[in-house]
Amino acid sequence: MGGYHHPMRIATLTPGVRDTVIELGLGDWIVCAPDKPGWHPAAATPHATIAPAFHRHSIDIANLGHGGAVNAYGHPIDVTVDFDEVMRSNPDVILVETECSGCGERSGTPAHSLGIHGEDPQVVTVHSVGLEDELGWIGPIGTLLGVTERAVRLQTVRSARLLALRMHVARYLTQTPGSRLPTVALATYDPDKDSWCPPTERGKQLINAAGGVLISERVCPDDILLGTPDIVLVGTCGVADATSDHPGLQAFLASSVPNPTIARSTWSIAPDFLLNATGPGVVGAVETLLRAIFPDALGANGTPPPGHLLRPVAAR
C-alpha cells in the first residue's frame, strides 16, 4: 500500500473519514466533504466543496475513473451524498465509511476492514463495528496518505484515552459501595419526516462506554416519560450544535416536558453527530457523554461538557 508524499486531492464522503484526515493535519488536502456535521468547523477544510446530502444510492467502484478505467475488484457501495458533485471535485482518492463488511480486505479483527479499490480515483472503503474499530483504520489511512508516524501516534493516543475512560467507570463501580450505572433514554427528532428515530447501534455503544444503561429503545418520546431514567438525551438529526433548536424538538419539550426535573430526570439537548460519532471523534463523544451521564466516575475532572455539545434543558 503505497503512500502519497505530495499534496493530493481527497474527497471524503462521510464525517468520520473527513475528521480522520483533518486530525492527521491534512484538512487542506480535502477537496470535497459531506454536508453532515462533525467535530471540526468548515474552516478546517478550506479548499473543500460541499457534496449535498442525497437519498441513499449505490455506486459501483468498478465503473469509477476519470479515464473510464474499469477495476475488476469493484464492489457496489451505498452513499448518501451527491456523487456527481464528488467527481466534479476531481479527487485523487475517495474515502468513505460503508456498512458493507464485505467490500474491504480484512485487517485485524473480523469487525474491522479497510479496502483499497481501483485507481484514478482510488477508492478507500472502511467498515467498523465497535468504537475501538473506529480507531483501527487511522493507521492504514495515514500510511496511504504518507503520514504513517503521525497516524500511529494519533491512533495510539486516542486508543489509550478511550481505554482510560472505560477504566474510570469500572474503577468507580468497584471502589464505591452501592454505586450503580445511571439509566439513560435517548430520543432523536427527524425534521424531514417529522418523526422520532430509534437509537442507532453507535448511539448505544457510546452511551454504554460512557457508563450509561439505555432503558428505552422505543421511538415515541412518551415512553421516555414513563421510564423515569436518570438522564434523558434529546437531539435533532443533522443539527451540528446543541444551541440550535428545531421547532419540532421545542414543541415536544414544551408540551411533554413542562418541567424536565419533575420526574427526577436530567434532560439535555445533544447534537446529532455527538450521538452518532465516527472516526477519531468517538473518543471525544464518549468523554462528553461521560461528563453528562456519569461525572462522578471522573472525580474532580467530572466538569460539565461544553454548552455547544450538551446543553441542559431548563425548567419551563
C-alpha positions as CSV (number, residue, x, y, z in Angstrom):
1,M,0.0,0.0,0.0
2,G,1.9,3.0,-1.3
3,G,1.7,6.4,0.4
4,Y,1.4,9.8,-1.2
5,H,4.3,12.2,-0.4
6,H,2.9,15.3,-2.1
7,P,-0.4,17.2,-1.7
8,M,-3.2,15.2,-3.1
9,R,-6.9,15.8,-3.7
10,I,-9.0,13.9,-1.2
11,A,-12.8,13.5,-1.3
12,T,-14.4,12.4,2.0
13,L,-17.9,11.1,1.7
14,T,-18.7,10.6,5.4
15,P,-17.9,12.6,8.6
16,G,-15.7,10.0,10.2
17,V,-13.1,9.8,7.4
18,R,-13.3,13.6,7.0
19,D,-12.4,14.1,10.6
20,T,-9.7,11.5,10.4
21,V,-8.0,13.4,7.5
22,I,-8.3,16.7,9.4
23,E,-6.8,15.2,12.6
24,L,-3.9,13.9,10.5
25,G,-3.2,17.5,9.7
26,L,-4.3,17.2,6.1
27,G,-7.5,19.2,6.1
28,D,-6.3,21.4,3.3
29,W,-6.0,18.4,1.0
30,I,-9.7,17.8,1.2
31,V,-11.4,19.0,-2.0
32,C,-14.9,17.6,-1.3
33,A,-16.7,16.9,2.0
34,P,-20.2,15.9,3.1
35,D,-22.6,18.5,4.5
36,K,-23.2,16.4,7.6
37,P,-21.9,17.9,10.8
38,G,-18.8,16.6,12.5
39,W,-16.2,17.7,15.2
40,H,-14.4,20.2,13.1
41,P,-15.6,23.5,11.6
42,A,-15.7,24.2,7.9
43,A,-12.5,26.3,8.3
44,A,-10.6,23.0,8.8
45,T,-11.2,22.1,5.1
46,P,-10.6,25.5,3.4
47,H,-10.5,24.0,-0.2
48,A,-13.4,21.7,0.1
49,T,-16.6,21.9,-1.9
50,I,-19.7,20.5,-0.1
51,A,-21.4,17.4,-1.5
52,P,-25.1,17.9,-0.7
53,A,-27.0,15.1,1.1
54,F,-28.7,12.8,-1.3
55,H,-31.1,9.8,-0.7
56,R,-29.2,6.5,-0.3
57,H,-28.0,5.1,-3.6
58,S,-25.3,2.7,-4.8
59,I,-22.2,3.4,-6.8
60,D,-20.1,0.7,-8.5
61,I,-16.5,1.2,-7.7
62,A,-15.7,-0.8,-10.9
63,N,-17.2,2.0,-13.0
64,L,-15.4,4.9,-11.4
65,G,-12.4,6.5,-13.1
66,H,-11.7,9.8,-14.8
67,G,-10.3,7.9,-17.7
68,G,-13.0,5.3,-17.9
69,A,-10.8,2.6,-16.5
70,V,-12.5,-0.5,-15.1
71,N,-11.4,-2.1,-11.9
72,A,-12.0,-5.8,-11.8
73,Y,-12.2,-5.7,-8.0
74,G,-15.1,-3.2,-7.9
75,H,-17.9,-3.5,-5.5
76,P,-21.2,-1.5,-5.2
77,I,-21.3,0.7,-2.1
78,D,-24.0,2.8,-0.7
79,V,-23.5,6.6,-0.4
80,T,-25.8,9.4,0.9
81,V,-24.2,12.4,-0.9
82,D,-24.5,13.8,-4.4
83,F,-21.8,11.7,-6.1
84,D,-21.7,13.8,-9.2
85,E,-20.5,16.7,-7.0
86,V,-17.8,14.4,-5.6
87,M,-16.5,13.6,-9.1
88,R,-16.6,17.2,-10.2
89,S,-14.0,17.9,-7.5
90,N,-11.6,15.7,-9.5
91,P,-10.2,13.7,-6.5
92,D,-7.2,11.5,-6.5
93,V,-8.6,9.4,-3.7
94,I,-12.1,8.9,-2.3
95,L,-12.6,7.9,1.4
96,V,-15.9,6.5,2.5
97,E,-17.3,4.6,5.5
98,T,-19.6,1.8,4.4
99,E,-22.0,-0.5,6.2
100,C,-20.8,-3.4,3.9
101,S,-18.3,-5.5,5.7
102,G,-17.5,-7.4,2.5
103,C,-16.2,-4.6,0.4
104,G,-12.8,-4.3,2.2
105,E,-9.8,-6.5,2.7
106,R,-10.0,-7.9,6.3
107,S,-7.4,-6.4,8.6
108,G,-7.1,-7.4,12.2
109,T,-10.3,-8.5,13.9
110,P,-13.4,-9.6,11.8
111,A,-15.1,-6.4,12.9
112,H,-12.8,-4.1,11.1
113,S,-11.9,-3.9,7.4
114,L,-10.3,-1.5,5.1
115,G,-10.3,-1.9,1.3
116,I,-8.5,-0.1,-1.5
117,H,-10.0,-0.3,-4.9
118,G,-9.0,0.9,-8.3
119,E,-7.1,4.0,-9.3
120,D,-7.9,7.4,-10.8
121,P,-9.5,7.9,-8.4
122,Q,-8.5,5.4,-5.8
123,V,-11.5,4.4,-3.5
124,V,-10.7,3.6,0.1
125,T,-13.6,2.0,2.0
126,V,-13.6,1.4,5.7
127,H,-16.0,-0.6,7.8
128,S,-16.2,-0.5,11.5
129,V,-18.5,-2.2,14.1
130,G,-17.2,-1.2,17.6
131,L,-15.7,2.0,19.0
132,E,-12.2,0.6,19.0
133,D,-12.6,-0.4,15.4
134,E,-13.2,3.2,14.5
135,L,-9.6,3.9,15.6
136,G,-8.2,0.9,13.9
137,W,-8.1,2.3,10.4
138,I,-6.4,5.6,11.4
139,G,-3.0,3.9,10.8
140,P,-3.7,2.4,7.4
141,I,-5.3,5.7,6.1
142,G,-2.3,7.6,7.4
143,T,0.1,5.2,5.6
144,L,-1.8,5.7,2.4
145,L,-1.6,9.4,2.7
146,G,2.1,9.4,3.6
147,V,1.9,10.3,7.3
148,T,2.4,6.9,8.9
149,E,4.2,8.2,12.0
150,R,1.6,10.9,12.7
151,A,-1.2,8.3,12.2
152,V,0.3,5.8,14.6
153,R,0.7,8.5,17.2
154,L,-2.9,9.6,16.8
155,Q,-4.2,6.1,16.9
156,T,-2.2,5.2,20.0
157,V,-3.2,8.3,21.9
158,R,-6.9,8.0,21.1
159,S,-7.0,4.3,21.9
160,A,-5.3,4.9,25.2
161,R,-7.7,7.7,26.1
162,L,-10.8,5.5,25.2
163,L,-9.4,2.7,27.4
164,A,-8.8,5.2,30.3
165,L,-12.4,6.5,30.1
166,R,-13.8,2.9,30.3
167,M,-11.5,2.3,33.2
168,H,-12.8,5.3,35.1
169,V,-16.3,3.8,35.0
170,A,-15.1,0.4,36.1
171,R,-12.9,1.7,38.9
172,Y,-15.7,3.9,40.3
173,L,-18.1,1.0,40.4
174,T,-15.5,-1.2,42.1
175,Q,-14.4,1.3,44.7
176,T,-17.7,2.9,45.6
177,P,-20.1,0.6,47.5
178,G,-23.7,0.8,46.5
179,S,-23.0,2.7,43.3
180,R,-24.8,1.8,40.0
181,L,-24.7,2.8,36.4
182,P,-27.1,5.7,35.5
183,T,-30.0,4.9,33.3
184,V,-30.4,6.8,30.0
185,A,-33.1,7.4,27.5
186,L,-32.5,8.8,24.0
187,A,-34.8,10.5,21.5
188,T,-33.7,12.0,18.2
189,Y,-36.1,14.1,16.2
190,D,-36.0,13.8,12.4
191,P,-37.3,17.1,11.0
192,D,-37.6,15.8,7.4
193,K,-40.0,13.1,8.5
194,D,-41.5,14.9,11.5
195,S,-40.9,11.7,13.5
196,W,-38.6,10.2,16.1
197,C,-35.7,7.9,15.3
198,P,-34.8,4.9,17.3
199,P,-31.3,4.8,18.9
200,T,-28.6,3.7,16.4
201,E,-26.2,0.9,17.3
202,R,-23.5,3.5,17.5
203,G,-25.5,5.6,19.9
204,K,-26.0,2.5,22.2
205,Q,-22.2,1.9,22.1
206,L,-21.3,5.5,23.0
207,I,-23.8,5.6,25.9
208,N,-22.5,2.2,27.2
209,A,-18.9,3.4,27.0
210,A,-19.9,6.5,28.9
211,G,-21.3,4.4,31.8
212,G,-25.0,4.6,30.9
213,V,-27.6,1.9,30.7
214,L,-30.0,2.6,27.8
215,I,-33.5,1.8,29.1
216,S,-35.6,3.0,26.2
217,E,-35.2,1.9,22.6
218,R,-38.7,3.0,21.6
219,V,-39.2,5.8,19.1
220,C,-42.0,7.6,20.9
221,P,-40.8,10.2,23.5
222,D,-43.9,9.3,25.6
223,D,-42.2,6.1,26.5
224,I,-39.3,8.1,27.9
225,L,-41.5,9.9,30.3
226,L,-42.9,6.6,31.6
227,G,-39.4,5.1,32.2
228,T,-38.1,7.7,34.6
229,P,-34.5,7.4,33.6
230,D,-31.7,9.3,35.3
231,I,-30.6,11.0,32.1
232,V,-32.6,11.9,29.0
233,L,-30.8,13.0,25.9
234,V,-32.8,14.6,23.1
235,G,-31.5,15.8,19.7
236,T,-32.3,16.7,16.1
237,C,-31.0,14.8,13.1
238,G,-28.5,16.9,11.1
239,V,-28.1,19.6,13.8
240,A,-24.5,20.5,14.4
241,D,-24.8,22.4,17.7
242,A,-26.7,21.8,20.9
243,T,-27.6,25.5,21.0
244,S,-29.6,25.1,17.7
245,D,-33.2,24.2,18.5
246,H,-35.6,22.8,15.8
247,P,-39.2,23.9,16.2
248,G,-40.3,20.2,16.3
249,L,-37.9,19.5,19.2
250,Q,-39.0,22.6,21.0
251,A,-42.7,21.6,20.6
252,F,-42.0,18.3,22.2
253,L,-40.1,19.8,25.1
254,A,-42.8,22.4,25.6
255,S,-45.8,20.0,25.5
256,S,-44.3,16.9,27.1
257,V,-41.7,18.3,29.5
258,P,-43.1,21.4,31.2
259,N,-40.6,20.7,34.0
260,P,-37.7,18.4,33.0
261,T,-36.8,17.7,36.6
262,I,-40.3,16.8,37.7
263,A,-39.7,13.1,37.3
264,R,-36.2,13.4,38.8
265,S,-34.6,13.0,35.3
266,T,-31.9,15.3,34.0
267,W,-32.7,16.4,30.4
268,S,-30.1,17.6,27.9
269,I,-30.0,18.6,24.2
270,A,-27.2,17.0,22.2
271,P,-26.2,17.4,18.5
272,D,-26.8,14.5,16.2
273,F,-23.1,14.0,15.5
274,L,-22.3,13.5,19.2
275,L,-24.8,10.7,19.5
276,N,-23.6,9.0,16.2
277,A,-19.9,9.8,16.3
278,T,-17.5,8.0,14.0
279,G,-13.7,8.1,13.4
280,P,-11.4,9.7,16.0
281,G,-14.4,11.7,17.3
282,V,-15.7,8.6,19.1
283,V,-13.3,9.3,21.9
284,G,-14.4,12.9,22.4
285,A,-18.0,11.8,22.2
286,V,-17.5,9.2,25.0
287,E,-15.8,11.8,27.2
288,T,-18.5,14.4,26.6
289,L,-21.3,11.9,27.3
290,L,-19.4,10.6,30.4
291,R,-19.3,14.1,31.8
292,A,-23.1,14.3,31.3
293,I,-24.1,10.8,32.3
294,F,-21.7,9.7,35.0
295,P,-19.5,12.6,36.0
296,D,-18.8,11.0,39.4
297,A,-16.7,8.4,37.7
298,L,-14.3,11.2,36.7
299,G,-13.9,12.6,40.2
300,A,-12.6,16.1,40.3
301,N,-12.4,16.1,36.5
302,G,-16.1,15.5,36.1
303,T,-16.9,19.0,34.9
304,P,-19.9,19.7,32.8
305,P,-19.4,19.3,29.0
306,P,-19.2,22.4,26.7
307,G,-22.6,24.0,26.1
308,H,-22.4,23.7,22.3
309,L,-22.1,19.9,22.7
310,L,-24.6,19.2,25.5
311,R,-27.0,21.8,26.9
312,P,-29.2,21.2,29.9
313,V,-32.9,21.8,29.3
314,A,-34.2,24.5,31.6
315,A,-37.4,24.0,33.6
316,R,-40.4,25.5,31.9
